[in-house]
Amino acid sequence: MALLQEQKQAIINDYQSHLTDTGSADVQVAMLTERIVKLSAHLKTNAKDHASRRGLLQMIGRRKRLLSYIQKQSPERYRALITRLGIRG
């Protein structure tokens, strides 16, 4: 379920705010979203994989905390990010 280096680099390039940005909240949320999508697909075929389900719930919680941080800092940036990622509605 881990992302390949090329996939990570593509996500970083799409969501970075400046040239050396690799760990901003926006980039972290985008990476978590990609991992969540992949893990959700895995769980559709492996319904009894409870350890992965727990990991998925932890990732969702981490993404939720990061999104709430972004929303507190800049509501415009938050709205743009969730629209771009296609989450929350």
Residue pairs with C-beta under 8 A, 6 or more apart in sequence:
1 35
1 38
1 39
1 42
1 52
2 35
3 11
3 31
3 34
3 35
3 38
7 34
8 31
11 27
11 30
11 31
11 34
12 21
12 22
12 27
14 30
15 24
15 26
15 27
15 30
16 22
16 24
16 26
16 27
17 24
17 26
21 27
25 66
25 69
25 70
25 73
26 70
26 77
26 81
28 66
29 63
29 66
29 67
29 70
29 81
29 85
30 81
30 85
32 59
32 62
32 63
32 66
33 63
33 85
33 87
35 59
36 56
36 59
36 60
36 63
39 52
39 55
39 56
39 59
40 56
42 49
42 52
43 49
43 52
43 53
43 56
46 52
67 78
67 81
67 82
70 77
70 78
70 81
71 78
82 88
82 89
